[in-house]
Amino acid sequence: MFTPGRIIFASLFVVVFIIAMVVSYKKDAKRNKKHYQNAALYVAISIIVTILLLFLFKYINKH
């Protein structure tokens, strides 16, 4: 299944990817503050509504 080399590669990839995402976010956050105010709030609300709709549809289909 997973060899030690694959586990090391996956671990390093995840760490480097997260570091790149944080650096990119910090660079863009300064530039986009004017254009995307409250964007994180809208994304969070959308995710919560989507999850609630999923549970609602599962509940409706059971009964």
C-alpha positions as CSV (number, residue, x, y, z in Angstrom):
1,M,0.0,0.0,0.0
2,F,2.0,2.9,1.3
3,T,5.7,2.7,1.3
4,P,7.8,4.9,3.6
5,G,8.9,6.9,0.6
6,R,5.3,7.7,-0.4
7,I,4.4,8.7,3.2
8,I,7.4,11.0,3.3
9,F,6.6,12.5,-0.1
10,A,2.9,13.0,0.9
11,S,3.8,14.6,4.2
12,L,6.3,17.0,2.6
13,F,3.9,17.8,-0.2
14,V,1.1,18.7,2.4
15,V,3.5,20.9,4.4
16,V,4.9,22.8,1.4
17,F,1.4,23.2,0.0
18,I,0.0,24.7,3.2
19,I,3.0,27.0,3.5
20,A,2.5,28.2,-0.1
21,M,-1.2,28.7,0.5
22,V,-0.5,30.8,3.6
23,V,2.1,32.9,1.9
24,S,-0.2,33.5,-1.1
25,Y,-3.1,34.3,1.1
26,K,-1.1,36.9,3.1
27,K,0.1,38.5,-0.2
28,D,-3.4,38.7,-1.7
29,A,-5.1,39.7,1.5
30,K,-3.5,43.1,1.5
31,R,-4.3,43.7,-2.2
32,N,-7.9,42.4,-2.2
33,K,-9.1,43.9,1.1
34,K,-10.9,46.7,-0.7
35,H,-12.6,44.4,-3.3
36,Y,-13.6,41.4,-1.2
37,Q,-14.9,42.8,2.1
38,N,-16.7,40.1,4.2
39,A,-16.0,37.4,1.6
40,A,-15.0,34.9,4.3
41,L,-18.4,35.5,6.0
42,Y,-20.3,34.8,2.8
43,V,-18.3,31.7,2.1
44,A,-18.8,30.4,5.7
45,I,-22.6,31.1,5.5
46,S,-22.8,29.3,2.1
47,I,-21.0,26.2,3.5
48,I,-23.2,26.1,6.6
49,V,-26.4,26.4,4.4
50,T,-25.2,23.7,2.1
51,I,-24.5,21.3,4.9
52,L,-27.9,22.1,6.5
53,L,-29.6,21.5,3.2
54,L,-27.8,18.1,2.9
55,F,-29.1,17.0,6.3
56,L,-32.5,18.3,5.5
57,F,-32.7,16.3,2.2
58,K,-31.4,13.2,4.0
59,Y,-34.0,13.6,6.7
60,I,-36.9,14.1,4.2
61,N,-35.8,11.1,2.1
62,K,-35.8,8.8,5.2
63,H,-39.5,9.6,6.0
